[in-house]
Amino acid sequence: MYSFIKFFNILVKMCDSTGKKEITVLDSKRSNTINIGLTVLPPPRTIKAAILKMDNSIMNKEGIEKILTTMIPTEEEKSKILEAQMANPDIPLGTAEQFLLTLSSVFELEARLKLWLFKLDYENAEQEIAEPLMDLKKGITELQKNKTFRCILSGILAIGNFLNGAAIHAFSIEFLQRVPEIKDTVHKHSLLHHLCVLILEQFPDSSDLYSEIGPITRCSRVDWDELTTKLHKMEYDCKASWDHLRAIVKHDGSSTDLKGKMSLFLSDAAERIMILHIVHKRIVNRYNKMLLYLGFQVHDARDMKMNHFCKVISEFALEYRTTRDKVQQMLEKKANQRERKKTRGKMIVDTENFKGKDAAKDDALQAILKNGYTSADERGLPGQRSRRKLDARSMGSRASGLTTDSDMYDTGDDELLEACVRTATAPSSKPQKERRRSRSHRKSFWDSDF
């Protein structure tokens, strides 16, 4: 009876119209999950070899995580697949069942995958921790040495003491968030606006601050609590990887080469993780010393989060740069207006400021256009018509009054201009038209007196 029930628990499925059968012992949801996962993995026959050799060229990090999360066979699934295969040796297994059976044949499958995943992910995890620490170190050094930041803090302190009539020696760093919001009652300019005017007048060589504190800006976007958690997780994963390597070597004595390579890698990783812990501790101490240098109390420095402090400095620097640019534009506009007022009401001849850059070129062009036209034929305008008749005497006097080409032009190469002059001065070749008299004014021969 028991064998009969077990036989009916094995589902025989028709795959296609040809009548081909396969054994399926998994439920439909589990089978679909595995089949979907196989679409993003390499062929199943190569997965086992890739896991045994830890070959990165066959399977990447995403594939390993996919197998670890949803495709690891359980002992129950393994036993069901083996029983079904023994009961029906002539019927092939389904795709999902065959894949799980292949994975179950690998000794210490989960340990191998976790060790392989730690090896692949170690460099990225180390970089995610080391880069923010380096940025924080650089940011602390640059902020302490930044002259513009000192000028800004001293300016805020001086303005506050002047307005309040007090003589305090420090203010809270949180006040930097309120500087852009405080405005005067006359012009409605913010306190940051007046601060920028003061800094530009007193320290004209100061910078915009924001471009000099790039590491602080990047540190403001880092979750430092999560970074500490990642560092502890790396240490835990490294210790667990040593246990995985021991289990693999214990059950698979042929993997001596793998043991040597992974032992060397894990030793180096453990040493680097210890160095990261030391660096993290020292940089945190340096950060606390910087807060004490800025005037924080010990308990306040202990409670001040790194990302909050960096965010306050970064946002203020951005507001300062924006307001500083506006103030510079305003000062330039006022300077231009003052220059214009100096020449207001004056004639162009009274000032040299109205002369353009091309004054010399204009003078040269006018000299070329004039070109010494001081001869007799400049008496009339070009195109002017004369109504008097041309006779030999007037032609002779006009011809005698004309200047030669060599006298009129400085350059003898301008043939076009010479031709124009000849055409204008040449006598008209048209015959003189005789005026027609009216018939009524004609005298008859017979009317004339003899």
C-alpha positions in Angstrom: 0.0 0.0 0.0 2.9 2.4 0.9 4.6 1.7 -2.4 1.3 2.3 -4.3 0.9 5.8 -2.6 4.5 6.7 -3.3 4.0 5.7 -7.0 1.0 8.1 -7.3 3.0 11.0 -5.7 5.3 10.9 -8.7 3.8 13.1 -11.4 4.3 12.0 -15.0 3.9 14.9 -17.3 3.4 15.1 -21.1 5.9 17.6 -22.4 5.0 17.7 -26.1 2.7 16.2 -28.7 5.3 13.5 -29.6 4.5 11.6 -26.4 7.8 12.3 -24.6 7.4 11.9 -20.8 9.5 13.3 -18.0 9.5 12.8 -14.2 8.5 15.8 -12.1 8.4 15.7 -8.3 8.4 19.4 -7.5 5.4 21.5 -7.2 4.6 23.9 -10.0 5.7 27.1 -8.1 9.1 25.6 -7.2 9.6 24.2 -10.7 8.8 27.6 -12.3 11.2 29.4 -10.0 14.0 27.1 -11.0 13.2 27.2 -14.7 13.1 31.0 -14.7 16.4 31.1 -12.9 18.0 28.8 -15.5 17.2 31.4 -18.2 19.9 33.7 -16.8 22.4 31.0 -16.0 24.9 29.2 -18.3 24.0 25.7 -19.5 23.4 23.3 -16.6 26.2 20.9 -17.7 28.8 23.7 -17.3 27.5 25.0 -13.9 28.9 22.1 -11.9 32.4 22.4 -13.4 32.3 26.2 -12.9 31.4 25.7 -9.2 34.2 23.1 -8.6 36.8 25.3 -10.3 35.4 28.7 -9.2 35.7 29.8 -12.8 34.6 33.5 -13.1 34.5 33.3 -16.9 31.5 30.9 -16.8 29.4 32.3 -14.0 29.3 35.8 -12.5 28.3 37.2 -9.1 24.6 37.5 -10.0 24.4 33.9 -11.0 26.0 32.8 -7.8 23.6 34.9 -5.7 20.7 33.5 -7.8 21.6 29.9 -7.0 22.3 30.7 -3.3 18.9 32.4 -2.7 16.4 30.3 -4.7 18.0 27.3 -6.3 19.8 25.3 -3.6 18.3 21.8 -3.4 17.1 20.6 0.0 17.6 17.1 1.4 14.0 16.3 1.0 14.0 17.4 -2.7 17.1 15.4 -3.3 15.6 12.2 -1.8 12.4 12.6 -3.7 14.2 13.0 -7.0 16.4 9.9 -6.4 13.4 7.8 -5.4 11.5 8.8 -8.5 14.5 8.1 -10.7 14.9 4.6 -9.2 11.2 3.9 -9.6 11.2 5.0 -13.3 14.8 4.5 -14.6 13.6 4.7 -18.3 11.9 8.1 -18.0 14.1 11.2 -17.9 13.9 13.8 -15.2 12.4 17.2 -15.8 14.6 20.2 -16.3 14.2 21.5 -12.8 14.7 18.1 -11.2 17.8 17.3 -13.3 19.3 20.7 -12.3 18.7 20.1 -8.6 20.1 16.6 -8.9 23.3 17.9 -10.6 23.8 20.5 -7.9 23.3 18.0 -5.1 26.2 15.9 -6.4 28.6 18.8 -5.5 30.2 18.3 -2.1 29.7 21.3 0.2 27.7 23.2 -2.4 26.6 26.0 -0.2 30.1 26.4 1.3 31.7 26.6 -2.1 29.2 29.2 -3.4 29.6 31.4 -0.3 33.4 31.2 -0.5 33.3 32.0 -4.2 30.9 34.9 -3.6 33.1 36.4 -0.9 36.1 36.3 -3.2 34.2 38.0 -6.0 32.7 40.7 -3.8 35.7 41.4 -1.6 37.3 44.1 -3.8 34.1 46.1 -4.3 33.3 45.9 -0.6 36.7 47.0 0.3 36.5 50.0 -2.1 33.1 51.0 -0.7 34.7 51.3 2.7 38.2 52.7 1.9 37.1 55.5 -0.5 34.8 57.3 2.1 37.4 57.0 4.7 40.0 58.6 2.4 37.6 61.4 1.5 36.9 62.1 5.2 40.6 62.2 5.9 41.3 64.7 3.0 38.2 66.7 3.9 39.3 67.2 7.5 42.7 68.3 6.4 41.4 70.7 3.7 38.8 72.2 6.0 41.3 73.0 8.7 43.7 74.6 6.3 41.1 76.5 4.3 41.5 80.3 4.6 38.1 81.2 3.2 36.4 79.0 5.8 38.3 80.8 8.5 37.3 84.2 7.1 33.7 83.2 6.9 33.6 82.0 10.5 35.3 85.1 11.7 33.0 87.3 9.7 29.9 85.6 11.1 31.2 86.0 14.6 32.0 89.7 14.1 28.6 90.5 12.6 26.9 88.6 15.4 28.8 90.4 18.1 28.1 93.8 16.4 24.4 93.2 16.1 23.9 91.7 19.5 26.3 94.1 21.3 28.1 91.2 22.9 31.6 89.8 22.9 31.2 86.0 22.5 34.0 83.8 21.3 32.2 81.1 19.4 28.8 80.0 17.9 27.2 76.7 17.2 27.8 75.1 13.8 24.1 74.6 13.4 23.8 78.4 13.0 25.3 78.1 9.5 21.9 76.7 8.4 20.1 79.9 9.6 22.5 82.4 7.9 20.7 82.3 4.5 17.3 82.7 6.3 18.0 85.8 8.4 17.2 89.1 6.5 17.5 92.8 7.3 14.4 95.0 7.6 15.4 97.6 5.0 16.5 96.0 1.8 15.4 92.4 2.7 18.9 91.1 2.0 19.9 87.9 3.8 22.7 87.8 6.4 24.6 85.7 3.9 24.4 88.5 1.3 26.0 91.0 3.7 28.6 88.4 4.7 29.6 87.9 1.1 29.9 91.7 0.6 32.1 91.9 3.7 34.3 89.0 2.6 34.7 90.3 -0.9 35.7 93.8 0.4 38.0 92.6 3.2 39.4 89.5 1.5 39.2 89.9 -2.3 41.4 86.9 -2.9 39.1 84.5 -1.1 37.5 81.6 -3.0 33.9 80.3 -3.3 34.6 77.6 -0.7 32.4 75.0 -2.3 34.9 74.1 -5.0 37.6 73.5 -2.4 35.7 71.0 -0.1 34.8 68.3 -2.6 35.7 65.5 -0.2 33.4 67.0 2.5 30.5 67.1 -0.1 31.0 63.4 -0.9 31.2 62.5 2.8 27.8 64.2 3.3 26.2 61.5 1.1 27.7 58.6 3.0 25.8 56.6 5.7 28.6 56.2 8.2 26.6 53.8 10.4 26.1 51.6 7.4 29.8 51.8 6.6 30.7 50.6 10.0 28.2 47.7 9.6 29.8 46.8 6.3 33.2 46.7 7.8 32.0 44.3 10.6 30.2 42.2 8.0 33.4 41.9 5.9 35.2 40.6 9.0 32.5 38.1 9.8 32.4 36.8 6.2 36.2 36.4 6.2 36.1 34.3 9.3 33.2 32.2 7.8 35.2 31.8 4.6 37.9 30.1 6.6 35.4 27.6 8.0 34.0 27.0 4.4 37.5 26.3 3.1 38.2 23.8 5.9 34.9 22.0 5.2 35.7 21.8 1.5 39.2 20.4 2.0 37.8 17.9 4.5 35.3 16.4 2.1 37.3 16.8 -1.1 40.9 15.9 -0.7 41.6 16.4 -4.4 41.2 20.2 -4.1 44.8 20.9 -2.9 45.3 23.6 -5.5 42.1 25.3 -4.5 43.2 25.2 -0.9 46.5 26.9 -1.6 45.0 29.7 -3.6 42.1 30.4 -1.3 44.3 30.2 1.8 46.6 32.9 0.3 43.6 35.0 -0.7 41.9 34.8 2.7 45.2 35.6 4.6 45.6 38.7 2.5 42.0 39.7 2.9 42.1 39.2 6.7 45.2 41.4 6.9 43.6 44.1 4.8 40.4 44.1 6.9 42.5 44.6 10.1 44.2 47.6 8.4 40.7 49.0 7.5 39.7 48.7 11.1 42.7 50.6 12.3 42.3 53.3 9.6 38.6 53.7 10.5 39.4 54.1 14.2 42.1 56.7 13.6 40.0 58.7 11.1 37.1 58.8 13.6 39.6 60.1 16.3 40.9 62.7 13.9 37.3 63.8 13.2 36.6 64.2 16.9 39.8 66.2 17.3 38.7 68.5 14.5 35.4 69.1 16.3 37.2 70.0 19.5 39.4 72.3 17.4 36.3 74.1 16.1 35.2 74.6 19.7 32.8 71.7 20.3 32.4 70.4 23.8 33.4 66.8 24.4 29.9 65.4 24.7 28.7 67.5 21.7 31.5 66.2 19.6 30.7 62.6 20.6 27.0 63.1 19.5 27.7 64.9 16.2 27.3 62.5 13.3 29.8 62.6 10.5 27.2 62.8 7.7 25.2 65.6 9.5 28.3 67.7 10.1 29.5 67.3 6.5 26.0 68.0 5.2 25.8 71.3 7.1 29.2 72.5 5.8 28.4 71.3 2.2 25.0 73.0 2.0 26.3 76.2 3.5 29.2 76.2 1.1 26.8 75.8 -1.8 24.6 78.7 -0.6 27.7 80.8 -0.1 28.9 80.2 -3.7 25.5 81.0 -5.2 25.1 84.3 -3.1 28.7 85.2 -3.8 28.2 85.0 -7.5 25.1 87.2 -7.3 27.0 89.8 -5.2 29.9 89.9 -7.7 27.5 90.5 -10.5 25.8 93.3 -8.5 29.2 95.0 -7.7 30.2 94.8 -11.4 27.0 96.4 -12.4 27.4 99.2 -10.0 31.0 99.8 -11.2 29.8 100.0 -14.7 27.1 102.5 -13.7 29.7 104.7 -12.0 31.8 104.7 -15.1 28.8 105.8 -17.2 28.0 108.6 -14.7 31.5 110.1 -15.2 30.8 110.8 -18.9 27.1 111.8 -18.6 26.4 115.2 -20.1 29.7 115.5 -21.9 30.1 115.8 -25.7 31.8 113.1 -27.6 34.8 115.5 -28.4 35.3 116.2 -24.7 36.2 112.6 -23.8 38.3 109.9 -25.1 36.2 107.2 -23.7 33.8 107.3 -26.7 36.5 106.4 -29.1 36.2 102.9 -30.3 38.9 100.3 -30.7 38.8 100.8 -34.5 39.5 104.5 -34.5 42.9 104.0 -36.3 41.2 101.9 -39.0 38.5 104.5 -39.5 41.1 107.3 -40.0 42.9 105.2 -42.5 39.7 104.5 -44.4 38.8 108.2 -44.5 42.3 109.0 -45.8 41.9 106.5 -48.6 38.4 107.8 -49.6 39.6 111.5 -49.6 42.9 110.6 -51.3 43.8 114.3 -52.0 40.8 115.3 -54.1 41.7 119.0 -54.1 41.8 119.6 -57.9 39.6 121.9 -60.0 37.1 119.2 -60.9 35.9 118.9 -57.3 33.8 122.0 -57.9 30.6 120.1 -58.6 28.9 117.2 -57.1 29.0 113.8 -58.9 26.2 113.4 -61.3 25.5 117.2 -61.5 24.1 118.2 -64.9 25.2 121.4 -66.6 22.8 123.2 -68.9 25.4 125.4 -70.7 26.5 124.6 -74.1 30.0 123.2 -74.6 32.0 125.1 -77.2 35.6 124.8 -78.2 36.6 127.6 -75.8 34.9 126.0 -72.8 36.1 122.6 -73.7 39.6 123.9 -73.9 39.4 125.7 -70.6 37.9 122.6 -69.0 40.5 120.4 -70.4 43.2 122.8 -69.2 41.7 122.7 -65.7 41.6 118.9 -65.4 44.3 117.3 -63.3 46.2 114.3 -64.5 45.8 110.8 -63.0 49.2 110.9 -61.5 48.4 114.1 -59.7 44.9 113.0 -58.5 45.7 109.4 -57.2 48.4 108.3 -55.0 48.3 104.8 -56.6 48.4 104.2 -60.3 47.0 100.7 -60.2 43.4 101.5 -59.7 42.3 101.2 -63.3 38.6 101.0 -62.5 38.7 104.4 -60.7 40.6 105.9 -63.6 38.0 104.6 -66.1 35.2 106.1 -64.1 37.0 109.5 -64.0 37.6 109.5 -67.8 33.9 108.6 -68.4 32.7 111.4 -66.2 35.0 114.1 -67.7 34.7 113.1 -71.4 32.5 115.4 -73.6 29.2 114.2 -74.6 29.2 112.6 -78.0 25.5 113.1 -78.7 24.7 115.8 -81.3 23.1 118.9 -80.1 19.4 118.9 -80.6 17.8 121.9 -82.3 14.7 123.3 -80.6 11.6 123.0 -82.7 9.8 126.2 -83.2 6.1 126.6 -83.2 4.3 127.1 -86.6 2.6 130.2 -85.4 5.8 132.0 -84.9 7.1 131.3 -88.4 7.5 134.3 -90.7 6.2 134.1 -94.2 8.3 135.4 -97.0 5.5 137.5 -98.3 4.9 139.1 -94.8 8.3 140.5 -94.6 8.9 144.0 -95.5 11.2 144.8 -98.4 
